[in-house]
């Protein structure tokens, strides 16, 4: 994440802006499912932002639907971010 740092008295002049990288690292997204009856493997999300389409195609269909079928009729998806 890039952040602009403004200095006191600079009056928002672009000549005084210093751009820095917060936390000095990249971005890592992982998905995992946990329940009383078991858990899913952790899935590492690579290749840019997780869009709704990617979430459906990479998480919901291959992981959650399979896990839900194994749990049965008592399965409830509680999605939290």
Backbone as XML, in Angstrom:
<?xml version="1.0"?>
<chain id="A" units="angstrom">
  <residue number="1" name="UNK">
    <atom name="N" x="0.842" y="-1.168" z="0.000"/>
    <atom name="CA" x="0.000" y="0.000" z="0.000"/>
    <atom name="C" x="0.890" y="1.235" z="0.000"/>
  </residue>
  <residue number="2" name="UNK">
    <atom name="N" x="0.713" y="2.103" z="-0.961"/>
    <atom name="CA" x="1.474" y="3.339" z="-1.006"/>
    <atom name="C" x="0.732" y="4.407" z="-0.226"/>
  </residue>
  <residue number="3" name="UNK">
    <atom name="N" x="1.496" y="5.253" z="0.439"/>
    <atom name="CA" x="0.885" y="6.320" z="1.217"/>
    <atom name="C" x="1.642" y="7.613" z="0.965"/>
  </residue>
  <residue number="4" name="UNK">
    <atom name="N" x="0.928" y="8.697" z="0.878"/>
    <atom name="CA" x="1.563" y="10.001" z="0.756"/>
    <atom name="C" x="1.745" y="10.575" z="2.144"/>
  </residue>
  <residue number="5" name="UNK">
    <atom name="N" x="2.918" y="11.111" z="2.387"/>
    <atom name="CA" x="3.213" y="11.699" z="3.689"/>
    <atom name="C" x="3.349" y="13.209" z="3.497"/>
  </residue>
  <residue number="6" name="UNK">
    <atom name="N" x="2.532" y="13.957" z="4.210"/>
    <atom name="CA" x="2.559" y="15.414" z="4.119"/>
    <atom name="C" x="3.291" y="15.976" z="5.322"/>
  </residue>
  <residue number="7" name="UNK">
    <atom name="N" x="4.048" y="17.037" z="5.102"/>
    <atom name="CA" x="4.818" y="17.651" z="6.181"/>
    <atom name="C" x="4.181" y="18.971" z="6.593"/>
  </residue>
  <residue number="8" name="UNK">
    <atom name="N" x="4.273" y="19.278" z="7.889"/>
    <atom name="CA" x="3.700" y="20.500" z="8.445"/>
    <atom name="C" x="4.261" y="21.721" z="7.705"/>
  </residue>
  <residue number="9" name="UNK">
    <atom name="N" x="3.365" y="22.627" z="7.351"/>
    <atom name="CA" x="3.760" y="23.859" z="6.685"/>
    <atom name="C" x="3.943" y="23.729" z="5.184"/>
  </residue>
  <residue number="10" name="UNK">
    <atom name="N" x="3.728" y="22.574" z="4.643"/>
    <atom name="CA" x="3.939" y="22.398" z="3.201"/>
    <atom name="C" x="2.742" y="22.872" z="2.381"/>
  </residue>
  <residue number="11" name="UNK">
    <atom name="N" x="1.619" y="23.091" z="3.051"/>
    <atom name="CA" x="0.385" y="23.555" z="2.407"/>
    <atom name="C" x="0.010" y="22.683" z="1.211"/>
  </residue>
  <residue number="12" name="UNK">
    <atom name="N" x="0.191" y="21.400" z="1.386"/>
    <atom name="CA" x="-0.182" y="20.411" z="0.373"/>
    <atom name="C" x="0.523" y="20.596" z="-0.968"/>
  </residue>
  <residue number="13" name="UNK">
    <atom name="N" x="1.688" y="21.190" z="-0.949"/>
    <atom name="CA" x="2.470" y="21.357" z="-2.166"/>
    <atom name="C" x="3.074" y="20.020" z="-2.569"/>
  </residue>
  <residue number="14" name="UNK">
    <atom name="N" x="2.910" y="19.646" z="-3.828"/>
    <atom name="CA" x="3.442" y="18.365" z="-4.285"/>
    <atom name="C" x="4.962" y="18.305" z="-4.192"/>
  </residue>
  <residue number="15" name="UNK">
    <atom name="N" x="5.625" y="19.433" z="-4.104"/>
    <atom name="CA" x="7.086" y="19.453" z="-3.964"/>
    <atom name="C" x="7.524" y="18.880" z="-2.620"/>
  </residue>
  <residue number="16" name="UNK">
    <atom name="N" x="6.629" y="18.831" z="-1.649"/>
    <atom name="CA" x="6.970" y="18.359" z="-0.310"/>
    <atom name="C" x="6.384" y="16.983" z="0.012"/>
  </residue>
  <residue number="17" name="UNK">
    <atom name="N" x="5.868" y="16.300" z="-0.982"/>
    <atom name="CA" x="5.253" y="14.994" z="-0.751"/>
    <atom name="C" x="6.308" y="13.906" z="-0.885"/>
  </residue>
  <residue number="18" name="UNK">
    <atom name="N" x="6.326" y="13.002" z="0.092"/>
    <atom name="CA" x="7.234" y="11.851" z="0.063"/>
    <atom name="C" x="6.366" y="10.603" z="0.048"/>
  </residue>
  <residue number="19" name="UNK">
    <atom name="N" x="6.512" y="9.793" z="-0.993"/>
    <atom name="CA" x="5.713" y="8.577" z="-1.087"/>
    <atom name="C" x="6.464" y="7.438" z="-0.413"/>
  </residue>
  <residue number="20" name="UNK">
    <atom name="N" x="5.748" y="6.650" z="0.383"/>
    <atom name="CA" x="6.385" y="5.542" z="1.096"/>
    <atom name="C" x="5.511" y="4.298" z="0.988"/>
  </residue>
  <residue number="21" name="UNK">
    <atom name="N" x="6.103" y="3.148" z="1.257"/>
    <atom name="CA" x="5.390" y="1.880" z="1.261"/>
    <atom name="C" x="5.169" y="1.480" z="2.706"/>
  </residue>
  <residue number="22" name="UNK">
    <atom name="N" x="3.915" y="1.344" z="3.106"/>
    <atom name="CA" x="3.611" y="0.957" z="4.484"/>
    <atom name="C" x="3.919" y="-0.509" z="4.698"/>
  </residue>
  <residue number="23" name="UNK">
    <atom name="N" x="4.452" y="-0.810" z="5.833"/>
    <atom name="CA" x="4.714" y="-2.175" z="6.292"/>
    <atom name="C" x="5.764" y="-2.908" z="5.471"/>
  </residue>
  <residue number="24" name="UNK">
    <atom name="N" x="6.298" y="-2.312" z="4.448"/>
    <atom name="CA" x="7.409" y="-2.870" z="3.673"/>
    <atom name="C" x="7.157" y="-4.270" z="3.135"/>
  </residue>
  <residue number="25" name="UNK">
    <atom name="N" x="5.937" y="-4.607" z="2.839"/>
    <atom name="CA" x="5.668" y="-5.959" z="2.364"/>
    <atom name="C" x="4.603" y="-6.000" z="1.300"/>
  </residue>
  <residue number="26" name="UNK">
    <atom name="N" x="4.356" y="-7.179" z="0.821"/>
    <atom name="CA" x="3.336" y="-7.389" z="-0.189"/>
    <atom name="C" x="1.999" y="-7.695" z="0.444"/>
  </residue>
  <residue number="27" name="UNK">
    <atom name="N" x="1.125" y="-8.233" z="-0.361"/>
    <atom name="CA" x="-0.224" y="-8.539" z="0.094"/>
    <atom name="C" x="-0.451" y="-10.039" z="0.001"/>
  </residue>
  <residue number="28" name="UNK">
    <atom name="N" x="-0.991" y="-10.604" z="1.044"/>
    <atom name="CA" x="-1.286" y="-12.033" z="1.057"/>
    <atom name="C" x="-2.741" y="-12.214" z="1.470"/>
  </residue>
  <residue number="29" name="UNK">
    <atom name="N" x="-3.486" y="-12.948" z="0.667"/>
    <atom name="CA" x="-4.864" y="-13.284" z="1.005"/>
    <atom name="C" x="-4.972" y="-14.795" z="1.092"/>
  </residue>
  <residue number="30" name="UNK">
    <atom name="N" x="-5.615" y="-15.267" z="2.133"/>
    <atom name="CA" x="-5.841" y="-16.704" z="2.274"/>
    <atom name="C" x="-7.305" y="-16.938" z="2.626"/>
  </residue>
  <residue number="31" name="UNK">
    <atom name="N" x="-7.809" y="-18.112" z="2.273"/>
    <atom name="CA" x="-9.170" y="-18.496" z="2.619"/>
    <atom name="C" x="-9.106" y="-19.822" z="3.350"/>
  </residue>
  <residue number="32" name="UNK">
    <atom name="N" x="-9.871" y="-19.941" z="4.402"/>
    <atom name="CA" x="-9.977" y="-21.203" z="5.120"/>
    <atom name="C" x="-11.341" y="-21.312" z="5.762"/>
  </residue>
  <residue number="33" name="UNK">
    <atom name="N" x="-11.853" y="-22.519" z="5.823"/>
    <atom name="CA" x="-13.146" y="-22.761" z="6.446"/>
    <atom name="C" x="-12.980" y="-23.628" z="7.680"/>
  </residue>
  <residue number="34" name="UNK">
    <atom name="N" x="-13.663" y="-23.258" z="8.761"/>
    <atom name="CA" x="-13.564" y="-23.985" z="10.029"/>
    <atom name="C" x="-14.975" y="-24.238" z="10.553"/>
  </residue>
  <residue number="35" name="UNK">
    <atom name="N" x="-15.212" y="-25.454" z="11.031"/>
    <atom name="CA" x="-16.499" y="-25.777" z="11.646"/>
    <atom name="C" x="-16.290" y="-26.838" z="12.714"/>
  </residue>
  <residue number="36" name="UNK">
    <atom name="N" x="-17.347" y="-27.166" z="13.428"/>
    <atom name="CA" x="-17.276" y="-28.223" z="14.442"/>
    <atom name="C" x="-16.947" y="-29.559" z="13.791"/>
  </residue>
  <residue number="37" name="UNK">
    <atom name="N" x="-17.448" y="-29.761" z="12.577"/>
    <atom name="CA" x="-17.273" y="-31.041" z="11.891"/>
    <atom name="C" x="-15.965" y="-31.170" z="11.117"/>
  </residue>
  <residue number="38" name="UNK">
    <atom name="N" x="-15.168" y="-30.125" z="11.049"/>
    <atom name="CA" x="-13.912" y="-30.222" z="10.306"/>
    <atom name="C" x="-13.428" y="-28.880" z="9.820"/>
  </residue>
  <residue number="39" name="UNK">
    <atom name="N" x="-12.565" y="-28.917" z="8.820"/>
    <atom name="CA" x="-12.006" y="-27.690" z="8.270"/>
    <atom name="C" x="-11.641" y="-27.912" z="6.807"/>
  </residue>
  <residue number="40" name="UNK">
    <atom name="N" x="-11.485" y="-26.809" z="6.078"/>
    <atom name="CA" x="-10.982" y="-26.889" z="4.712"/>
    <atom name="C" x="-9.482" y="-26.626" z="4.748"/>
  </residue>
  <residue number="41" name="UNK">
    <atom name="N" x="-8.811" y="-26.945" z="3.663"/>
    <atom name="CA" x="-7.414" y="-26.549" z="3.530"/>
    <atom name="C" x="-7.357" y="-25.041" z="3.338"/>
  </residue>
  <residue number="42" name="UNK">
    <atom name="N" x="-6.221" y="-24.435" z="3.694"/>
    <atom name="CA" x="-6.037" y="-23.021" z="3.405"/>
    <atom name="C" x="-5.809" y="-22.856" z="1.910"/>
  </residue>
  <residue number="43" name="UNK">
    <atom name="N" x="-6.437" y="-21.859" z="1.341"/>
    <atom name="CA" x="-6.290" y="-21.557" z="-0.076"/>
    <atom name="C" x="-5.622" y="-20.199" z="-0.194"/>
  </residue>
  <residue number="44" name="UNK">
    <atom name="N" x="-4.489" y="-20.126" z="-0.870"/>
    <atom name="CA" x="-3.771" y="-18.869" z="-1.070"/>
    <atom name="C" x="-4.302" y="-18.220" z="-2.339"/>
  </residue>
  <residue number="45" name="UNK">
    <atom name="N" x="-4.733" y="-16.971" z="-2.216"/>
    <atom name="CA" x="-5.322" y="-16.239" z="-3.329"/>
    <atom name="C" x="-4.227" y="-15.393" z="-3.962"/>
  </residue>
  <residue number="46" name="UNK">
    <atom name="N" x="-3.913" y="-15.705" z="-5.211"/>
    <atom name="CA" x="-2.838" y="-15.013" z="-5.925"/>
    <atom name="C" x="-3.397" y="-14.346" z="-7.164"/>
  </residue>
  <residue number="47" name="UNK">
    <atom name="N" x="-2.597" y="-13.464" z="-7.726"/>
    <atom name="CA" x="-2.938" y="-12.906" z="-9.039"/>
    <atom name="C" x="-3.863" y="-11.715" z="-9.003"/>
  </residue>
  <residue number="48" name="UNK">
    <atom name="N" x="-3.720" y="-10.847" z="-8.033"/>
    <atom name="CA" x="-4.518" y="-9.629" z="-8.017"/>
    <atom name="C" x="-5.697" y="-9.697" z="-7.072"/>
  </residue>
  <residue number="49" name="UNK">
    <atom name="N" x="-6.592" y="-8.731" z="-7.194"/>
    <atom name="CA" x="-7.712" y="-8.627" z="-6.252"/>
    <atom name="C" x="-8.691" y="-9.786" z="-6.378"/>
  </residue>
  <residue number="50" name="UNK">
    <atom name="N" x="-9.337" y="-10.077" z="-5.282"/>
    <atom name="CA" x="-10.351" y="-11.130" z="-5.259"/>
    <atom name="C" x="-11.698" y="-10.505" z="-5.608"/>
  </residue>
  <residue number="51" name="UNK">
    <atom name="N" x="-12.085" y="-10.627" z="-6.855"/>
    <atom name="CA" x="-13.365" y="-10.097" z="-7.321"/>
    <atom name="C" x="-14.477" y="-11.081" z="-6.979"/>
  </residue>
  <residue number="52" name="UNK">
    <atom name="N" x="-15.704" y="-10.652" z="-7.155"/>
    <atom name="CA" x="-16.846" y="-11.540" z="-6.899"/>
    <atom name="C" x="-16.790" y="-12.769" z="-7.798"/>
  </residue>
  <residue number="53" name="UNK">
    <atom name="N" x="-16.409" y="-12.574" z="-9.043"/>
    <atom name="CA" x="-16.318" y="-13.702" z="-9.983"/>
    <atom name="C" x="-15.231" y="-14.682" z="-9.551"/>
  </residue>
  <residue number="54" name="UNK">
    <atom name="N" x="-14.059" y="-14.164" z="-9.159"/>
    <atom name="CA" x="-12.978" y="-15.043" z="-8.693"/>
    <atom name="C" x="-13.384" y="-15.762" z="-7.415"/>
  </residue>
  <residue number="55" name="UNK">
    <atom name="N" x="-14.072" y="-15.065" z="-6.507"/>
    <atom name="CA" x="-14.529" y="-15.684" z="-5.262"/>
    <atom name="C" x="-15.462" y="-16.853" z="-5.566"/>
  </residue>
  <residue number="56" name="UNK">
    <atom name="N" x="-16.377" y="-16.626" z="-6.498"/>
    <atom name="CA" x="-17.300" y="-17.690" z="-6.900"/>
    <atom name="C" x="-16.552" y="-18.864" z="-7.533"/>
  </residue>
  <residue number="57" name="UNK">
    <atom name="N" x="-15.663" y="-18.563" z="-8.480"/>
    <atom name="CA" x="-14.993" y="-19.611" z="-9.255"/>
    <atom name="C" x="-13.869" y="-20.318" z="-8.503"/>
  </residue>
  <residue number="58" name="UNK">
    <atom name="N" x="-13.161" y="-19.595" z="-7.618"/>
    <atom name="CA" x="-11.992" y="-20.170" z="-6.949"/>
    <atom name="C" x="-12.257" y="-20.628" z="-5.515"/>
  </residue>
  <residue number="59" name="UNK">
    <atom name="N" x="-13.295" y="-20.079" z="-4.879"/>
    <atom name="CA" x="-13.567" y="-20.414" z="-3.474"/>
    <atom name="C" x="-14.901" y="-21.150" z="-3.329"/>
  </residue>
  <residue number="60" name="UNK">
    <atom name="N" x="-15.985" y="-20.488" z="-3.709"/>
    <atom name="CA" x="-17.310" y="-21.060" z="-3.456"/>
    <atom name="C" x="-17.536" y="-22.390" z="-4.166"/>
  </residue>
  <residue number="61" name="UNK">
    <atom name="N" x="-17.364" y="-22.419" z="-5.466"/>
    <atom name="CA" x="-17.669" y="-23.656" z="-6.207"/>
    <atom name="C" x="-16.741" y="-24.817" z="-5.861"/>
  </residue>
  <residue number="62" name="UNK">
    <atom name="N" x="-15.421" y="-24.655" z="-5.942"/>
    <atom name="CA" x="-14.568" y="-25.827" z="-5.709"/>
    <atom name="C" x="-14.373" y="-26.200" z="-4.246"/>
  </residue>
  <residue number="63" name="UNK">
    <atom name="N" x="-14.451" y="-25.235" z="-3.336"/>
    <atom name="CA" x="-14.140" y="-25.521" z="-1.931"/>
    <atom name="C" x="-15.404" y="-25.599" z="-1.085"/>
  </residue>
  <residue number="64" name="UNK">
    <atom name="N" x="-16.175" y="-24.518" z="-1.058"/>
    <atom name="CA" x="-17.319" y="-24.427" z="-0.148"/>
    <atom name="C" x="-18.429" y="-25.402" z="-0.532"/>
  </residue>
  <residue number="65" name="UNK">
    <atom name="N" x="-18.748" y="-25.499" z="-1.803"/>
    <atom name="CA" x="-19.827" y="-26.404" z="-2.222"/>
    <atom name="C" x="-19.469" y="-27.851" z="-1.898"/>
  </residue>
  <residue number="66" name="UNK">
    <atom name="N" x="-18.220" y="-28.230" z="-2.151"/>
    <atom name="CA" x="-17.767" y="-29.584" z="-1.833"/>
    <atom name="C" x="-17.844" y="-29.850" z="-0.335"/>
  </residue>
  <residue number="67" name="UNK">
    <atom name="N" x="-17.400" y="-28.888" z="0.462"/>
    <atom name="CA" x="-17.429" y="-29.022" z="1.917"/>
    <atom name="C" x="-18.873" y="-29.079" z="2.418"/>
  </residue>
  <residue number="68" name="UNK">
    <atom name="N" x="-19.728" y="-28.240" z="1.852"/>
    <atom name="CA" x="-21.138" y="-28.219" z="2.256"/>
    <atom name="C" x="-21.808" y="-29.552" z="1.972"/>
  </residue>
  <residue number="69" name="UNK">
    <atom name="N" x="-21.484" y="-30.149" z="0.846"/>
    <atom name="CA" x="-22.069" y="-31.445" z="0.503"/>
    <atom name="C" x="-21.657" y="-32.514" z="1.509"/>
  </residue>
  <residue number="70" name="UNK">
    <atom name="N" x="-20.425" y="-32.431" z="1.992"/>
    <atom name="CA" x="-19.946" y="-33.405" z="2.977"/>
    <atom name="C" x="-20.634" y="-33.220" z="4.329"/>
  </residue>
  <residue number="71" name="UNK">
    <atom name="N" x="-20.985" y="-31.979" z="4.684"/>
    <atom name="CA" x="-21.653" y="-31.692" z="5.961"/>
    <atom name="C" x="-23.117" y="-32.108" z="5.887"/>
  </residue>
  <residue number="72" name="UNK">
    <atom name="N" x="-23.768" y="-31.792" z="4.779"/>
    <atom name="CA" x="-25.168" y="-32.171" z="4.616"/>
    <atom name="C" x="-26.121" y="-31.014" z="4.840"/>
  </residue>
  <residue number="73" name="UNK">
    <atom name="N" x="-27.360" y="-31.339" z="5.198"/>
    <atom name="CA" x="-28.422" y="-30.337" z="5.326"/>
    <atom name="C" x="-28.195" y="-29.345" z="6.460"/>
  </residue>
  <residue number="74" name="UNK">
    <atom name="N" x="-27.337" y="-29.656" z="7.407"/>
    <atom name="CA" x="-27.078" y="-28.752" z="8.527"/>
    <atom name="C" x="-26.066" y="-27.663" z="8.188"/>
  </residue>
  <residue number="75" name="UNK">
    <atom name="N" x="-25.518" y="-27.675" z="6.985"/>
    <atom name="CA" x="-24.497" y="-26.696" z="6.599"/>
    <atom name="C" x="-25.087" y="-25.298" z="6.511"/>
  </residue>
  <residue number="76" name="UNK">
    <atom name="N" x="-24.413" y="-24.319" z="7.115"/>
    <atom name="CA" x="-24.777" y="-22.902" z="7.020"/>
    <atom name="C" x="-23.505" y="-22.138" z="6.683"/>
  </residue>
  <residue number="77" name="UNK">
    <atom name="N" x="-23.529" y="-21.365" z="5.598"/>
    <atom name="CA" x="-22.377" y="-20.545" z="5.222"/>
    <atom name="C" x="-22.462" y="-19.217" z="5.954"/>
  </residue>
  <residue number="78" name="UNK">
    <atom name="N" x="-21.479" y="-18.948" z="6.791"/>
    <atom name="CA" x="-21.379" y="-17.664" z="7.484"/>
    <atom name="C" x="-20.103" y="-17.012" z="6.990"/>
  </residue>
  <residue number="79" name="UNK">
    <atom name="N" x="-20.239" y="-16.147" z="6.002"/>
    <atom name="CA" x="-19.098" y="-15.508" z="5.353"/>
    <atom name="C" x="-18.727" y="-14.243" z="6.116"/>
  </residue>
  <residue number="80" name="UNK">
    <atom name="N" x="-17.463" y="-14.103" z="6.447"/>
    <atom name="CA" x="-16.981" y="-12.949" z="7.206"/>
    <atom name="C" x="-15.669" y="-12.499" z="6.592"/>
  </residue>
  <residue number="81" name="UNK">
    <atom name="N" x="-15.455" y="-11.203" z="6.532"/>
    <atom name="CA" x="-14.180" y="-10.716" z="6.012"/>
    <atom name="C" x="-13.458" y="-9.887" z="7.027"/>
  </residue>
</chain>
